[in-house]
Amino acid sequence: MKKDLNKIAAIEKAIEQKYGKEAIQNPKASWDEAKEKEYLEQLKKEHKKNLKKKDKIEKVETDGFLVSKQLLIKDSSRVCPVCEVYSFSAKDDVYMNKYKCCYNCYVQWVENREDRWLSGWRPEKNEDK
């Protein structure tokens, strides 16, 4: 197929009149090293944002249920290893992080005996609580 250069020139002229000279110029004409670096930084930011979004959306099967992958990243045990009670309390979270037990176990077994607890002592499973 033969190109009609007059027709192409007429189309370019019409585009230039309607949208301006920038609409018909080659994009590489105004591209330089600084714009290239800025563009690459924008690509990196967009990629990181997309990865975070993907983690929020991605589901993983756990015990027969589909759970958001983002939820599985958080390592928060809600069951006290000493008394084996499940807790939603924020107060228990503090003691779980520091002493690996719930607040009630802290009061009963750890309070005023922190050194013994931190050295590894734990109550027997059959001890009366």
Summary of the structure (lengths in Angstrom):
residues: 129
radius of gyration: 32.4
end to end distance: 91.9
largest distance: 98.2
contacts: 245
relative contact order: 0.06
helix: 58%
strand: 8%
